[in-house]
Amino acid sequence: MPLLAVQGLKAGYGVGPDILADVSIDVEAGRTYCVIGPNGAGKSTLLKTVAGIVKPRDGVITFDGASVGGLRPDQILRAGICFVPQDRTLFPQMSVRENLVMGGYLIRDRHRLNERLELVFEMFPRLAERSAQMAQTMSGGEQQLLALGRALMIEPKLMMIDEPSLGLAPRVTSQIFDVIRSLSRDLGITVLLIEQNVKKGLEVSDWAFVLDLGTKRFEGPAGEILDDPRIRDLYLGKLADRGGS
């Protein structure tokens, strides 16, 4: 049984048309997946619908054997799904430590909360060094590390990450992808990723889904997707021309 199963999903915003017309994907535990496709393909809408931010209009979303389609975002979070949006949504006037504690607000046991803090600080030494610094004064790369660290506080089973390298310098981007690679490899967290740097996103992933016009067009091992000339011509070149997303 997949950890996350999406079947026949349709979703959109307000009274507008369906952005997701008919999407079905299976996500196995402990692996990293990358969702690619041109602008308007429905990539972010897919993650937001799974996270409960957008309500599904039709279809079924099952997580860890339970139906979660249509639940509130806080209920989705409690189930073990954490969404890291591209705008990071940090608390700008709170310190690094306070942001992390807010990420662990579901943890009632203080000892366990401190254990999670120590794990995050061990994984992100930069955050430990800046624990008293206000989030709004950090660089873009440091803020992205904080967003990822905050997501780790609740021990998610599935982490969905939208455009983690957006606006970051190449050197910082490499650091972010080293962290993403370690999520499944070292922590056993399943990752569902959208990334404007398609090549980089596919390189850290085991499997890829290609969306276009709200429908899944292709899927397969990430390495094969990256090397398939048909997909490269149809989608990767289009993405490179548009700069991603």
C-alpha positions as CSV (number, residue, x, y, z in Angstrom):
1,M,0.0,0.0,0.0
2,P,1.5,3.4,-0.9
3,L,1.9,6.0,1.9
4,L,0.0,8.6,-0.2
5,A,-2.5,7.6,-2.9
6,V,-4.2,10.3,-5.0
7,Q,-7.0,9.0,-7.3
8,G,-8.9,11.0,-9.9
9,L,-8.2,14.3,-8.1
10,K,-9.9,17.5,-9.4
11,A,-9.4,20.8,-7.7
12,G,-9.4,24.6,-8.4
13,Y,-9.8,28.0,-6.8
14,G,-13.2,29.6,-5.9
15,V,-15.7,29.3,-8.8
16,G,-12.9,29.1,-11.4
17,P,-12.2,26.1,-13.6
18,D,-10.5,22.9,-12.5
19,I,-6.7,23.4,-12.2
20,L,-6.3,19.7,-11.6
21,A,-8.5,17.9,-14.1
22,D,-7.8,14.2,-13.3
23,V,-4.6,13.4,-11.3
24,S,-3.7,10.0,-9.9
25,I,-0.3,9.4,-8.2
26,D,1.1,6.8,-5.7
27,V,3.9,7.8,-3.3
28,E,5.8,5.0,-1.6
29,A,7.2,5.5,1.9
30,G,10.9,6.5,2.2
31,R,11.4,7.8,-1.3
32,T,11.8,11.2,-2.9
33,Y,9.5,12.3,-5.7
34,C,9.7,15.3,-8.0
35,V,6.7,16.8,-9.8
36,I,7.7,18.7,-12.9
37,G,5.7,20.5,-15.7
38,P,5.3,23.9,-17.3
39,N,3.7,26.9,-15.7
40,G,0.0,26.3,-15.0
41,A,0.4,22.5,-15.0
42,G,-1.2,22.3,-11.5
43,K,2.0,21.3,-9.5
44,S,1.5,23.7,-6.6
45,T,-2.3,23.1,-6.6
46,L,-1.6,19.4,-6.2
47,L,0.5,19.9,-3.1
48,K,-1.9,22.5,-1.6
49,T,-4.8,20.1,-2.1
50,V,-3.1,17.2,-0.4
51,A,-2.1,19.7,2.4
52,G,-5.8,20.7,2.9
53,I,-5.2,24.3,1.8
54,V,-7.3,23.8,-1.4
55,K,-10.4,21.6,-1.2
56,P,-10.7,18.8,-3.6
57,R,-13.7,18.9,-6.0
58,D,-13.6,15.2,-6.7
59,G,-11.3,12.3,-6.2
60,V,-9.8,10.4,-3.3
61,I,-6.7,11.2,-1.2
62,T,-5.5,8.4,1.1
63,F,-2.6,8.8,3.5
64,D,-1.2,5.9,5.6
65,G,-4.4,3.9,4.9
66,A,-6.9,6.7,5.9
67,S,-8.9,9.1,3.8
68,V,-7.7,12.7,4.2
69,G,-9.3,14.4,1.3
70,G,-11.1,17.5,2.4
71,L,-9.7,17.6,6.0
72,R,-8.5,20.9,7.5
73,P,-4.8,21.8,7.2
74,D,-4.2,21.2,10.9
75,Q,-5.8,17.8,10.7
76,I,-3.6,17.0,7.7
77,L,-0.6,18.1,9.7
78,R,-1.5,15.9,12.7
79,A,-1.8,13.0,10.3
80,G,1.9,13.5,9.4
81,I,1.9,15.5,6.2
82,C,3.9,18.8,6.3
83,F,3.9,21.4,3.5
84,V,6.7,23.8,3.0
85,P,5.4,26.5,0.6
86,Q,7.7,28.5,-1.7
87,D,7.1,31.7,0.3
88,R,8.4,29.9,3.5
89,T,5.8,31.7,5.8
90,L,8.1,32.2,8.7
91,F,7.3,34.3,11.7
92,P,9.6,37.2,10.8
93,Q,9.7,39.0,14.2
94,M,10.4,35.7,16.1
95,S,13.8,34.2,16.6
96,V,15.0,31.0,15.0
97,R,14.4,29.1,18.1
98,E,10.9,30.5,18.5
99,N,10.1,29.6,14.9
100,L,11.2,26.1,15.5
101,V,9.2,25.8,18.7
102,M,6.1,27.1,16.8
103,G,6.7,24.3,14.3
104,G,6.5,21.8,17.1
105,Y,3.3,23.2,18.6
106,L,1.6,19.8,18.4
107,I,4.2,18.3,20.7
108,R,2.9,18.5,24.3
109,D,5.8,16.8,26.0
110,R,8.5,19.3,26.7
111,H,11.3,16.7,26.8
112,R,10.3,15.4,23.3
113,L,10.1,19.0,22.0
114,N,13.7,19.6,23.3
115,E,14.8,16.4,21.6
116,R,13.3,17.6,18.3
117,L,15.1,21.0,18.7
118,E,18.4,19.3,19.3
119,L,17.9,17.1,16.2
120,V,17.2,20.1,14.1
121,F,20.1,22.0,15.5
122,E,22.4,19.0,14.9
123,M,21.2,18.7,11.3
124,F,21.4,22.5,10.7
125,P,24.4,23.9,12.6
126,R,23.8,27.3,11.1
127,L,20.4,27.5,12.8
128,A,22.0,26.6,16.1
129,E,24.5,29.4,15.7
130,R,21.7,31.8,14.9
131,S,19.1,30.5,17.4
132,A,18.5,34.0,18.9
133,Q,18.5,35.8,15.6
134,M,15.2,37.2,14.2
135,A,14.0,35.3,11.1
136,Q,13.5,38.5,9.1
137,T,17.2,39.4,9.4
138,M,18.4,36.1,7.9
139,S,19.5,35.5,4.3
140,G,17.2,33.7,1.9
141,G,19.2,30.5,2.2
142,E,19.1,30.6,6.0
143,Q,15.3,31.3,5.9
144,Q,14.9,28.2,3.7
145,L,16.9,26.1,6.1
146,L,14.7,27.4,8.9
147,A,11.5,26.5,7.0
148,L,12.8,23.0,6.5
149,G,13.9,22.7,10.1
150,R,10.6,23.9,11.4
151,A,8.8,21.3,9.2
152,L,11.0,18.6,10.8
153,M,9.8,19.5,14.3
154,I,6.6,17.5,14.1
155,E,8.4,14.3,12.8
156,P,6.5,14.3,9.5
157,K,6.0,11.1,7.6
158,L,5.7,13.0,4.3
159,M,7.3,16.4,3.6
160,M,6.0,18.3,0.6
161,I,8.3,21.1,-0.5
162,D,7.4,23.7,-3.1
163,E,10.3,25.4,-5.0
164,P,13.0,25.2,-2.3
165,S,15.7,26.9,-4.5
166,L,13.5,29.8,-5.6
167,G,15.6,33.0,-5.5
168,L,18.7,31.4,-4.0
169,A,22.3,31.5,-5.3
170,P,23.7,28.3,-6.8
171,R,26.0,27.6,-3.8
172,V,23.1,27.9,-1.4
173,T,20.9,25.8,-3.7
174,S,23.5,23.0,-3.5
175,Q,23.3,23.1,0.3
176,I,19.5,23.0,0.3
177,F,19.5,19.9,-2.0
178,D,22.1,18.2,0.2
179,V,19.5,18.6,3.0
180,I,16.6,17.3,0.9
181,R,18.7,14.3,-0.2
182,S,19.3,13.5,3.5
183,L,15.6,13.6,4.5
184,S,14.8,10.2,3.0
185,R,18.3,8.8,3.1
186,D,19.1,9.5,6.7
187,L,15.7,10.2,8.4
188,G,13.4,8.0,6.4
189,I,11.1,10.9,5.5
190,T,9.1,10.6,2.3
191,V,9.6,13.7,0.1
192,L,7.3,15.1,-2.6
193,L,9.1,18.0,-4.3
194,I,8.4,20.7,-6.8
195,E,11.5,22.4,-8.2
196,Q,12.1,25.1,-10.8
197,N,15.7,23.7,-11.3
198,V,14.4,20.6,-13.0
199,K,17.8,18.9,-13.4
200,K,18.6,19.4,-9.8
201,G,15.2,18.3,-8.6
202,L,15.4,15.1,-10.7
203,E,18.9,14.3,-9.5
204,V,17.9,14.1,-5.9
205,S,14.7,12.1,-6.6
206,D,13.9,8.5,-7.1
207,W,10.8,9.0,-9.1
208,A,9.1,11.8,-11.1
209,F,5.7,12.8,-12.2
210,V,5.2,15.1,-15.2
211,L,2.0,17.2,-15.1
212,D,0.6,19.3,-17.9
213,L,-2.8,21.1,-18.1
214,G,-3.9,19.5,-14.8
215,T,-3.2,15.9,-15.8
216,K,-0.4,13.5,-15.2
217,R,1.2,12.9,-18.6
218,F,4.2,10.7,-17.6
219,E,5.8,9.1,-14.6
220,G,8.9,7.0,-14.1
221,P,12.3,6.8,-12.5
222,A,13.8,10.3,-12.2
223,G,17.0,9.4,-14.1
224,E,15.0,8.0,-17.0
225,I,12.7,11.1,-17.1
226,L,15.8,13.3,-17.1
227,D,17.4,11.3,-20.0
228,D,14.3,10.6,-22.1
229,P,14.6,12.8,-25.3
230,R,10.9,12.9,-25.8
231,I,10.2,14.4,-22.3
232,R,13.3,16.6,-22.6
233,D,12.1,18.1,-25.8
234,L,8.4,18.4,-24.7
235,Y,8.9,19.6,-21.1
236,L,12.4,20.1,-19.9
237,G,13.3,22.5,-22.7
238,K,10.0,24.3,-22.1
239,L,10.8,24.6,-18.5
240,A,14.3,25.9,-19.2
241,D,12.9,28.5,-21.5
242,R,10.5,29.7,-18.8
243,G,13.0,29.5,-16.0
244,G,11.1,26.6,-14.2
245,S,7.8,26.4,-12.2
